[in-house]
């Protein structure tokens, strides 16, 4: 199989879908790899690094899309890239379709087979290809939130950890999953007063057992959420419903109850965001203000630490990439029901129920797609 990796074109996106090491592994399995020139530079990988592992270098993204049987990326294909997809081609990347009807319709129209990193599952009920970036985004959230809180950026002028005689900032993390746990750990490590909200009692028990000395947790009732958000200097949105649009857990009306200059960091923005006032921003222009509350809603937060993120992501995607290349997408998905969960679009049909529900589009089962 010829595997193609174009350069990411989303604003301020420096990650790359394949490292030289990933390319080496694919080539050792008998496949050829085509990398767009400069694709790895943002993550510290040169064209020469890829050539040294046996990959070919293409001059343009159009060359990659035209020649490759499978396209491997990081972020969802942008409008121009979607036009280059073709029937029978495999796309393996993050998609986040539920809040993105334009992308969804374009992928359906392309006839391509589109497998989303974020909906591939594992035997423990986790999301193994989302987890590495969730870990990175979670650890970044207090860091960027602390920056947003600085007075020069419109924030309250509060130091996250305080100083002797001055109390620390109050941080509320909505969601106790991978993102929320990492955000809480780092915020607590920076000295903040941290509370995590979640609706899963087993998860709350786990957090209490493991992290009770670092941060508190509470059940995420509407009343508790409203109370804690009103008291917070920083709120981190870390909720996830796999493949579906994020629920809106904090309304615009609640902003009036918050402290002026408080910071919101919405890590769920890829799935539409969990604050009513959230809208996607970029690393170039990351924050905006609504009713006196500063919002940080960058849709590709891990792109800020591109080298760490790229290596972490490709470590996780490599086994699935090799399975798709070695067996072909249909056999690989037939052999692995967890990889089949990643199938979102095939041959002009939507195959992921949560996306169909969010966008009002008819869906076929991924099992039926295997027979097409």
N, C-alpha and C positions, 0 to 999 in steps of 0.2 A: 504494500500500500504506500502511496505517496502522501505524506503528512505535511501540511502547510501551516506555517505560523506567521501571520502578518503582524506588523507593528500596530500597537494600540493607538487609536486616534481620539479617544475620549479626552476632553481637556484635562491636562495635568495628570494623565495616567502613564506611569513610568514602568509598570510591571510588564512582564512578557509571558506568553503561554508555555514556552519551552525554554529550559536552560540548555547550555551545551551538554551537560550531563544527561538530561532527558533525551536530547537528540542522540547521544551516544548509545543509550539503552535501546532506543527504537531501531537504530541502524544495526545494532548487534542482533536484533530479532529479524533482520532481513528486510527492513523497510527503508525507504528513502525519505529524507527530511529536507524541506525547502523553507528557508527563513528569509523574510523580507529584510533587506539591508537596513541596519540601524535598529532593528526590532529590540535588541537586548541592551542597547546603550544606557537606557534609563535605569536599568538594574545592575549595570556594571559589567555587561557581557559584550564583547566586540564581535564583529563579523569573523575576525581571525579565530576567535575562540570556538565558534561554531564550525568553521572550516576544518580546524584541527581535529574535530571529532567526526568528520566525514559528511557534514551537512553541506547542502548547496545554498548559495545566496541568490535571491531574486531581487531585481531592481525595483519592482513596484508591488503594491498589494494586489493589483489586478493580475499580475503574473502568478502570484501565490494562489489566488482564488481560481484562476483558470486551469491550473495544473494539478492541484491537490485533490485527492479523494476525500480527505478529512481535514477540516480546518480546526486548529486548536488555538483558543484565545483566552483572555482573562475576562474582559468586560463584554457586555451584550453588544452585538454588532450594531454599528451606527447605520443611519439610513443609506449612505453610499455603499457600505459593505453589504447590506442586505440585498441590494440590487445585483451584487456579483455572485450570490449563492445560486446554485442550480439544482435541478431535480436529481435525486440520488446521492448528492453530496452529504457528508456527515459534518455537523457543527457541534463541537464539544467546548462549552464555555459556561460562564454565568449568564443567565437570561433574565431572571426576575420579571416574568411576563405579566403578572397579575395587575400591576399599576400602569402597564404600558401597552395599550391597545394597538397603537401604530406598529410597534415592533411585532406584536403577535400576528396581526393580519399580514404583514410583510413576510414573515417566516412561513406562514401557512401558504401564501401565494407562491413562495419560492420552490415548493416541492421537496425541499431538503429535509433531512432527518436531524432533528435538533435535540441534543441531550444536555440538560442543564446540571451544572455542578451542584447547585443548591438543593436539588430534590433527590439526588442519589442518597440512599440510606445505607445502614449497616445492621448487623444482627442484633445490636444492642438498642436499636431504635434511634440511633444518632444520625447525624448528617456529616459524614466524614470529609466531604470536599468543601463544605461550608465552614467546618470547625476551625481550620487554620486561620482563615481570614476573620472569623468571629473572635478568635483569641487576640489577633493583632488589633482589630478595631476596638475590642474591649479594653485592651491595655492603653491604646491611644486616647480613649475617650476622656479620662481625667486630665491627661496632659493637654489636650486641645481645649477642654473645658476650663482649666486653670488659666490658659492664655486668654480665653474669651472673657473671663472674669476681671481681667486687668482693666483699670479705668480708661486707659488710652484706647481700648477696643470697645468701649461702651459699657463695660461690666461694672459690678458693684465695687471693685477695688479691694476685693477680699483675697487674702492669701490662703490657699487651700489648707495648709497645716497650721496656720496661726503662728504665734510666737509666744514666749513666756509672758503671761499677763493678758494675752489676747486670745480668745477662743478660736478654734478651727472653723473652717467652712462646713456647713451641713450639706451633705450630698445624698440624694435619693436616687437609687437605681431601680427602674421599673423593669422587672424581669430577672429571674435568677438562673438563667441558662448559661451557656458558654460565654456569651458577651457580658452578661451582667456580673457573673462571678469574677471574671478577669478585671472588669471595670472597678468592682468593689474592692478587690485585693489591692489594685494599684492606688486607688484613691485613699484607702486606709493606710497604705504604706507611705503615702505622702503626708499623712497626719490628719486627714479629714475625718469628720464625724459622719459615718456612713450607715445608711439603712437600705436594705434590699427588700423589694416587694415582689411577691409571687403568689400565684393561686394554687400551686401544687403543694399539698402538705408533705408528701414524701421529699420533694425538693427542699422545702423549708427545713425539714428535719436534717437532711444532709448538710445544708449550709450551717445549721446550728451546731451539728456535731463537729464539723471540720473547721469552721471559721468564727466560732462564737467569740473568740478573743480579739478578732480583727474588726468585725462589724456585726450589726444587729440585723434581724429580718422580721418582717411582718406580713400577714396575709393581705393580699392586694384587693381588699374590698374597695368600692367606690369612695366610701367615706374616709378610709385610711389613706387612700391615694390623695384625695383632695387635701386632707389635713397636712400630710407630709410635704406635698408639693408647695403649699402655701408657706411653709417654714424653711424651704430649701434655698441655698445659694446656688446649687447646681442640680439639675435633674438629667439623668441619663436614660434615654429610651432604649431598652434592650429586649423588646418583645419580638417573638417570631412565631408565625403559623406557617409551617413549611409550604412554600409555593403560593401562598395566598397573600392578599393585601393585609398589611398590618392594621390591627384595630386602633381606632382613635381613642386614646385613654385620657388625654388631657385636652379640654375644650378651650376655645379662645376666651370664654367667659372666666375661666379659672386663672388666666394670666393676670387679671386685675387683682387677684388675691395674693399673687406672688410678690416678693421683694423687688423693687425697681432695680434693674441691672442684673438680676439673676440670669444664669446661663442655662440654656437647654442644649443638650447634645443628643441628636436623634440618630442613633446607629441603625435604626430600622428604616431609614429613608429609602434604601434600595427597594423596599417593598411598599413604598408609599408614605412611610413615616407613621409614628404613633401619637403625634401631637396634631391637633386640628390645624395649627398654623404652620406646619412644616412644609417646606418646598426645597427641592434639591438645589444644592450649591456646589461650587467647585473649590479646589485648593487655592485657586487664584483669587477668588472672592468668596470666602467661606462663611461669613456671618452676616446676619441682617437682624433688624430690630422690629418687633411687633409689640405695641402697647408697653414699651419700656423693658421688654424681656429680650435678651440676646439669644439668637438661634444659630447654632452651628449644625448644618445639615449637609455636609459633604457626602456625596453618594458613592465615593470610592476612597474612603478613609485610608485603607491599607496601602493605597498607592503612594502615600507620603513617605513610607519606608519601603521603597520598591524592592530593594535587594532582599531584605528579610522576608517580605511577603511573597516574592516570586519563588524563593527557595522553599519556603514552607508550603506554598500551594502546590508546586510541582512534585514535591515529595509525596503528597497525598494523591494527586491525579495520575501519577505514572502507572500504577498497576491497572487502572481502568483504561488509560490510553492504550497500553499494550494489549489488553484484552480486546478492545475495539479493533485495533489494527491487525492483530494475529488472527482473529476469528471472523471479522466483519461484525457490523453493529448488531445484526439480527441474532446471530449465534451467540455473541457475547451477552446480549440481553436475555436470551432464552436460558442461558446457563446460569445467569446471576440475576435473581429477582430484584436485588438491591440496585443494580445498575439499570434495570428496566424501569424502576421508579424515577430515574432521571429523564426518561423519554417524555418530552413535552409536545413535540410536533413531528409528524411523519407524513410524507406524501400528500400534503394538502389537508391534513386533518390534525386537530388539536387532540392531544392524548393525556392531558393532565386535568383532573376534575376541578381542583381548586381554582385554576386559571379560568376554566370555562364558566364556573360559578361567578367569579369576580367580574368577568367581562361579558357575560350573557352569550357565550359562543357554544355551539354544540360540540360535544366531546365523544370520542370513541375510546374504548379501553386500550391500554398499551398491549394487552394480550392479543386483541384483534389486529392491532398494527403489525404485530409479528407475522401475521398470516397474509398480509397484503403483498 
